[in-house]
Amino acid sequence: MANIKSAKKRIRVIDKKTARNARIKGHMKQAEKNYLKALAAGNVDDATKAFVVLEKELMQAASKNTIHKKTASRKVSRMAARLNALKAQN
């Protein structure tokens, strides 16, 4: 356990950041699940709406440095490719 005042403060700051990151990642994962569920159902309209939400969550996570900027872009690109493949099928 920390004895120095600044070390105690760092522990509090880290706890806040950890909670924020966990919350952001939870939103991100839920948006991804909703998108994949819409893709599996084959519903283009629902998948498109879910993709918009997913992209927003990923980019917000990247802007807060919860995930890396390029990781977010890569995920968006791959999900967009899957959506475009679904649109091409229908």
SELUM-839444 format. One record per atom (N, C-alpha, C): residue number from 1; residue in one letter; atom name; x, y, z. Coordinates in Angstrom, 2 decimals, padded with zeros to 5 digits. Layout:
BEGIN
{NUM, "a", "CA", {X, Y, Z}} ...
***
This chain:
BEGIN
{1, "m", "N", {000.84, -001.19, 000.00}} {1, "m", "CA", {000.00, 000.00, 000.00}} {1, "m", "C", {000.88, 001.25, 000.00}} {2, "a", "N", {000.45, 002.24, -000.73}} {2, "a", "CA", {001.23, 003.47, -000.86}} {2, "a", "C", {001.15, 004.30, 000.42}} {3, "n", "N", {002.25, 004.91, 000.79}} {3, "n", "CA", {002.29, 005.79, 001.95}} {3, "n", "C", {002.39, 007.25, 001.55}} {4, "i", "N", {002.96, 007.50, 000.38}} {4, "i", "CA", {003.18, 008.87, -000.07}} {4, "i", "C", {001.90, 009.42, -000.69}} {5, "k", "N", {001.64, 010.69, -000.41}} {5, "k", "CA", {000.39, 011.32, -000.85}} {5, "k", "C", {000.20, 011.25, -002.37}} {6, "s", "N", {001.27, 011.52, -003.12}} {6, "s", "CA", {001.17, 011.51, -004.58}} {6, "s", "C", {000.91, 010.10, -005.10}} {7, "a", "N", {001.45, 009.10, -004.44}} {7, "a", "CA", {001.23, 007.71, -004.85}} {7, "a", "C", {-000.22, 007.31, -004.59}} {8, "k", "N", {-000.78, 007.79, -003.48}} {8, "k", "CA", {-002.19, 007.51, -003.18}} {8, "k", "C", {-003.09, 008.15, -004.24}} {9, "k", "N", {-002.73, 009.35, -004.65}} {9, "k", "CA", {-003.51, 010.04, -005.68}} {9, "k", "C", {-003.44, 009.27, -007.00}} {10, "r", "N", {-002.23, 008.79, -007.36}} {10, "r", "CA", {-002.09, 008.03, -008.60}} {10, "r", "C", {-002.98, 006.79, -008.58}} {11, "i", "N", {-003.08, 006.15, -007.42}} {11, "i", "CA", {-003.94, 004.96, -007.31}} {11, "i", "C", {-005.39, 005.34, -007.58}} {12, "r", "N", {-005.84, 006.46, -007.02}} {12, "r", "CA", {-007.21, 006.92, -007.26}} {12, "r", "C", {-007.43, 007.23, -008.74}} {13, "v", "N", {-006.47, 007.90, -009.36}} {13, "v", "CA", {-006.58, 008.28, -010.78}} {13, "v", "C", {-006.64, 007.02, -011.65}} {14, "i", "N", {-005.78, 006.05, -011.35}} {14, "i", "CA", {-005.75, 004.80, -012.12}} {14, "i", "C", {-007.07, 004.06, -011.99}} {15, "d", "N", {-007.65, 004.06, -010.78}} {15, "d", "CA", {-008.94, 003.39, -010.58}} {15, "d", "C", {-010.03, 004.04, -011.44}} {16, "k", "N", {-010.03, 005.37, -011.51}} {16, "k", "CA", {-011.01, 006.07, -012.34}} {16, "k", "C", {-010.83, 005.74, -013.81}} {17, "k", "N", {-009.58, 005.75, -014.26}} {17, "k", "CA", {-009.30, 005.46, -015.67}} {17, "k", "C", {-009.66, 004.02, -016.02}} {18, "t", "N", {-009.39, 003.10, -015.11}} {18, "t", "CA", {-009.72, 001.69, -015.33}} {18, "t", "C", {-011.23, 001.52, -015.45}} {19, "a", "N", {-011.97, 002.18, -014.59}} {19, "a", "CA", {-013.44, 002.10, -014.65}} {19, "a", "C", {-013.97, 002.68, -015.96}} {20, "r", "N", {-013.40, 003.82, -016.37}} {20, "r", "CA", {-013.84, 004.45, -017.63}} {20, "r", "C", {-013.54, 003.54, -018.82}} {21, "n", "N", {-012.34, 002.97, -018.84}} {21, "n", "CA", {-011.97, 002.09, -019.94}} {21, "n", "C", {-012.85, 000.85, -019.99}} {22, "a", "N", {-013.17, 000.29, -018.84}} {22, "a", "CA", {-014.03, -000.89, -018.79}} {22, "a", "C", {-015.42, -000.56, -019.32}} {23, "r", "N", {-015.92, 000.62, -018.95}} {23, "r", "CA", {-017.25, 001.04, -019.41}} {23, "r", "C", {-017.25, 001.24, -020.93}} {24, "i", "N", {-016.21, 001.89, -021.45}} {24, "i", "CA", {-016.12, 002.14, -022.88}} {24, "i", "C", {-016.01, 000.82, -023.65}} {25, "k", "N", {-015.18, -000.11, -023.15}} {25, "k", "CA", {-015.03, -001.40, -023.82}} {25, "k", "C", {-016.32, -002.20, -023.78}} {26, "g", "N", {-017.08, -002.07, -022.69}} {26, "g", "CA", {-018.36, -002.75, -022.60}} {26, "g", "C", {-019.33, -002.25, -023.66}} {27, "h", "N", {-019.40, -000.93, -023.82}} {27, "h", "CA", {-020.27, -000.35, -024.86}} {27, "h", "C", {-019.84, -000.82, -026.24}} {28, "m", "N", {-018.53, -000.86, -026.44}} {28, "m", "CA", {-017.98, -001.26, -027.73}} {28, "m", "C", {-018.34, -002.71, -028.05}} {29, "k", "N", {-018.15, -003.59, -027.06}} {29, "k", "CA", {-018.45, -005.01, -027.26}} {29, "k", "C", {-019.93, -005.25, -027.50}} {30, "q", "N", {-020.78, -004.51, -026.78}} {30, "q", "CA", {-022.23, -004.67, -026.97}} {30, "q", "C", {-022.64, -004.21, -028.36}} {31, "a", "N", {-022.07, -003.13, -028.84}} {31, "a", "CA", {-022.37, -002.65, -030.18}} {31, "a", "C", {-021.92, -003.66, -031.23}} {32, "e", "N", {-020.77, -004.29, -031.00}} {32, "e", "CA", {-020.28, -005.29, -031.94}} {32, "e", "C", {-021.18, -006.53, -031.96}} {33, "k", "N", {-021.65, -006.94, -030.79}} {33, "k", "CA", {-022.56, -008.09, -030.71}} {33, "k", "C", {-023.87, -007.81, -031.45}} {34, "n", "N", {-024.40, -006.60, -031.26}} {34, "n", "CA", {-025.64, -006.23, -031.94}} {34, "n", "C", {-025.45, -006.23, -033.45}} {35, "y", "N", {-024.30, -005.74, -033.90}} {35, "y", "CA", {-024.01, -005.69, -035.33}} {35, "y", "C", {-023.89, -007.11, -035.90}} {36, "l", "N", {-023.16, -007.96, -035.22}} {36, "l", "CA", {-022.98, -009.33, -035.70}} {36, "l", "C", {-024.30, -010.10, -035.71}} {37, "k", "N", {-025.15, -009.81, -034.74}} {37, "k", "CA", {-026.45, -010.46, -034.68}} {37, "k", "C", {-027.31, -010.03, -035.88}} {38, "a", "N", {-027.25, -008.75, -036.22}} {38, "a", "CA", {-028.00, -008.24, -037.37}} {38, "a", "C", {-027.44, -008.82, -038.67}} {39, "l", "N", {-026.12, -008.98, -038.75}} {39, "l", "CA", {-025.52, -009.58, -039.94}} {39, "l", "C", {-025.96, -011.03, -040.08}} {40, "a", "N", {-025.95, -011.76, -038.98}} {40, "a", "CA", {-026.33, -013.18, -039.02}} {40, "a", "C", {-027.78, -013.35, -039.44}} {41, "a", "N", {-028.62, -012.40, -039.05}} {41, "a", "CA", {-030.03, -012.46, -039.42}} {41, "a", "C", {-030.21, -012.12, -040.90}} {42, "g", "N", {-029.24, -011.45, -041.50}} {42, "g", "CA", {-029.32, -011.10, -042.91}} {42, "g", "C", {-030.14, -009.86, -043.19}} {43, "n", "N", {-030.44, -009.10, -042.16}} {43, "n", "CA", {-031.25, -007.90, -042.30}} {43, "n", "C", {-030.33, -006.70, -042.60}} {44, "v", "N", {-030.40, -006.19, -043.81}} {44, "v", "CA", {-029.50, -005.12, -044.24}} {44, "v", "C", {-029.79, -003.81, -043.48}} {45, "d", "N", {-031.06, -003.49, -043.29}} {45, "d", "CA", {-031.41, -002.24, -042.61}} {45, "d", "C", {-030.92, -002.23, -041.17}} {46, "d", "N", {-031.19, -003.32, -040.44}} {46, "d", "CA", {-030.74, -003.40, -039.05}} {46, "d", "C", {-029.22, -003.42, -038.97}} {47, "a", "N", {-028.59, -004.12, -039.89}} {47, "a", "CA", {-027.13, -004.20, -039.90}} {47, "a", "C", {-026.52, -002.83, -040.17}} {48, "t", "N", {-027.13, -002.06, -041.06}} {48, "t", "CA", {-026.62, -000.73, -041.37}} {48, "t", "C", {-026.73, 000.19, -040.16}} {49, "k", "N", {-027.87, 000.13, -039.48}} {49, "k", "CA", {-028.05, 000.96, -038.27}} {49, "k", "C", {-027.07, 000.54, -037.19}} {50, "a", "N", {-026.90, -000.76, -037.02}} {50, "a", "CA", {-025.97, -001.26, -036.01}} {50, "a", "C", {-024.53, -000.89, -036.36}} {51, "f", "N", {-024.21, -000.87, -037.64}} {51, "f", "CA", {-022.86, -000.50, -038.07}} {51, "f", "C", {-022.55, 000.95, -037.73}} {52, "v", "N", {-023.52, 001.82, -037.90}} {52, "v", "CA", {-023.32, 003.24, -037.58}} {52, "v", "C", {-023.01, 003.39, -036.09}} {53, "v", "N", {-023.76, 002.66, -035.26}} {53, "v", "CA", {-023.53, 002.72, -033.82}} {53, "v", "C", {-022.16, 002.13, -033.47}} {54, "l", "N", {-021.82, 001.01, -034.10}} {54, "l", "CA", {-020.54, 000.36, -033.84}} {54, "l", "C", {-019.37, 001.27, -034.22}} {55, "e", "N", {-019.47, 001.89, -035.37}} {55, "e", "CA", {-018.40, 002.78, -035.81}} {55, "e", "C", {-018.22, 003.94, -034.83}} {56, "k", "N", {-019.32, 004.50, -034.37}} {56, "k", "CA", {-019.26, 005.60, -033.41}} {56, "k", "C", {-018.58, 005.15, -032.12}} {57, "e", "N", {-018.97, 003.99, -031.60}} {57, "e", "CA", {-018.37, 003.48, -030.36}} {57, "e", "C", {-016.88, 003.23, -030.52}} {58, "l", "N", {-016.50, 002.64, -031.65}} {58, "l", "CA", {-015.08, 002.35, -031.87}} {58, "l", "C", {-014.25, 003.64, -031.96}} {59, "m", "N", {-014.76, 004.61, -032.67}} {59, "m", "CA", {-014.02, 005.86, -032.83}} {59, "m", "C", {-013.95, 006.65, -031.51}} {60, "q", "N", {-015.01, 006.57, -030.72}} {60, "q", "CA", {-014.96, 007.23, -029.41}} {60, "q", "C", {-013.94, 006.56, -028.51}} {61, "a", "N", {-013.89, 005.22, -028.56}} {61, "a", "CA", {-012.91, 004.49, -027.76}} {61, "a", "C", {-011.49, 004.86, -028.20}} {62, "a", "N", {-011.30, 005.03, -029.50}} {62, "a", "CA", {-009.98, 005.41, -030.01}} {62, "a", "C", {-009.63, 006.84, -029.59}} {63, "s", "N", {-010.60, 007.72, -029.60}} {63, "s", "CA", {-010.32, 009.11, -029.24}} {63, "s", "C", {-009.98, 009.25, -027.76}} {64, "k", "N", {-010.48, 008.34, -026.93}} {64, "k", "CA", {-010.17, 008.36, -025.50}} {64, "k", "C", {-008.95, 007.50, -025.16}} {65, "n", "N", {-008.28, 006.98, -026.19}} {65, "n", "CA", {-007.10, 006.14, -026.03}} {65, "n", "C", {-007.39, 004.85, -025.27}} {66, "t", "N", {-008.63, 004.38, -025.32}} {66, "t", "CA", {-008.94, 003.09, -024.72}} {66, "t", "C", {-008.42, 001.98, -025.63}} {67, "i", "N", {-008.58, 002.16, -026.93}} {67, "i", "CA", {-007.97, 001.27, -027.91}} {67, "i", "C", {-007.16, 002.15, -028.87}} {68, "h", "N", {-006.27, 001.52, -029.59}} {68, "h", "CA", {-005.42, 002.28, -030.52}} {68, "h", "C", {-006.24, 002.75, -031.71}} {69, "k", "N", {-005.87, 003.88, -032.24}} {69, "k", "CA", {-006.57, 004.49, -033.38}} {69, "k", "C", {-006.61, 003.55, -034.58}} {70, "k", "N", {-005.50, 002.89, -034.86}} {70, "k", "CA", {-005.44, 002.01, -036.02}} {70, "k", "C", {-006.22, 000.72, -035.78}} {71, "t", "N", {-006.31, 000.28, -034.55}} {71, "t", "CA", {-007.13, -000.89, -034.23}} {71, "t", "C", {-008.60, -000.59, -034.52}} {72, "a", "N", {-009.04, 000.59, -034.12}} {72, "a", "CA", {-010.43, 000.99, -034.38}} {72, "a", "C", {-010.69, 001.07, -035.88}} {73, "s", "N", {-009.77, 001.67, -036.62}} {73, "s", "CA", {-009.93, 001.79, -038.07}} {73, "s", "C", {-009.97, 000.43, -038.74}} {74, "r", "N", {-009.11, -000.48, -038.28}} {74, "r", "CA", {-009.07, -001.83, -038.85}} {74, "r", "C", {-010.39, -002.56, -038.60}} {75, "k", "N", {-010.92, -002.44, -037.39}} {75, "k", "CA", {-012.18, -003.10, -037.07}} {75, "k", "C", {-013.33, -002.53, -037.90}} {76, "v", "N", {-013.36, -001.20, -038.04}} {76, "v", "CA", {-014.40, -000.55, -038.84}} {76, "v", "C", {-014.31, -001.03, -040.28}} {77, "s", "N", {-013.11, -001.10, -040.80}} {77, "s", "CA", {-012.92, -001.52, -042.19}} {77, "s", "C", {-013.41, -002.95, -042.40}} {78, "r", "N", {-013.07, -003.84, -041.49}} {78, "r", "CA", {-013.49, -005.23, -041.63}} {78, "r", "C", {-015.00, -005.39, -041.49}} {79, "m", "N", {-015.59, -004.64, -040.58}} {79, "m", "CA", {-017.04, -004.71, -040.40}} {79, "m", "C", {-017.76, -004.11, -041.61}} {80, "a", "N", {-017.21, -003.06, -042.19}} {80, "a", "CA", {-017.80, -002.46, -043.38}} {80, "a", "C", {-017.73, -003.43, -044.55}} {81, "a", "N", {-016.64, -004.17, -044.66}} {81, "a", "CA", {-016.51, -005.15, -045.73}} {81, "a", "C", {-017.57, -006.24, -045.59}} {82, "r", "N", {-017.84, -006.65, -044.36}} {82, "r", "CA", {-018.87, -007.67, -044.13}} {82, "r", "C", {-020.26, -007.13, -044.48}} {83, "l", "N", {-020.50, -005.87, -044.15}} {83, "l", "CA", {-021.79, -005.25, -044.48}} {83, "l", "C", {-021.94, -005.14, -045.98}} {84, "n", "N", {-020.90, -004.73, -046.68}} {84, "n", "CA", {-020.95, -004.62, -048.14}} {84, "n", "C", {-021.16, -005.97, -048.80}} {85, "a", "N", {-020.59, -007.03, -048.23}} {85, "a", "CA", {-020.81, -008.39, -048.77}} {85, "a", "C", {-022.26, -008.79, -048.60}} {86, "l", "N", {-022.86, -008.43, -047.46}} {86, "l", "CA", {-024.28, -008.73, -047.24}} {86, "l", "C", {-025.15, -007.96, -048.23}} {87, "k", "N", {-024.80, -006.71, -048.47}} {87, "k", "CA", {-025.57, -005.90, -049.43}} {87, "k", "C", {-025.45, -006.47, -050.83}} {88, "a", "N", {-024.28, -006.98, -051.17}} {88, "a", "CA", {-024.07, -007.56, -052.51}} {88, "a", "C", {-024.88, -008.83, -052.70}} {89, "q", "N", {-025.08, -009.57, -051.61}} {89, "q", "CA", {-025.87, -010.80, -051.70}} {89, "q", "C", {-027.34, -010.49, -051.99}} {90, "n", "N", {-027.84, -009.43, -051.39}} {90, "n", "CA", {-029.27, -009.10, -051.51}} {90, "n", "C", {-029.56, -008.23, -052.69}} 
***
